[in-house]
Amino acid sequence: MGVLSALPIVSAGNICCCLWVISGGLVAAYVFQQNQTAPISASDGALVGLLAGIFGALIHTAASIPIDLVIGPMQRAMMQRLLDMAGTMPSDMRDMFDRFGNRK
C-alpha cells in the first residue's frame, strides 16, 4: 500500500482518513490471521499493523523520490502557467504560488 500512497493521483485516497495506511494494516492482519487456527489477539493485530506501517513508510519513501524527481518539474511548469494566466489573483495567493513554484 506504500506504493499507492506515493503515486500522484492515487494518493488522493489518503484524504479519506488515510485510506491506504489503514487498509494496509487491515490486509496485514488478515494475512496474518490466515496462517493461524485460533483468532489473533488485539496485541498481535496491533503489532502486525505497526510492522505493515513501517514497511509501508519505507516503500513510500523509496517510491516517492523517483516519482517526485520526474513529476516535480512538470508541477512547477504548471504552476508557472497558472500564474501567467491569472490576471486578477489576490497578492497573497500569488505569493503562495510563487513560493511553491520556486521550490527546488
Secondary structure, DSSP 8 states (H G I E B T S, - for coil): -HHHHHSTTGGGGGGTTSHHHHHHHHHHHHHHHHT-SS---HHHHHHHHHHHHHHHHHHHHHHHHHHHHHHHHHHHHHHHHHHHH-SS--HHHHHHHHHHHT--
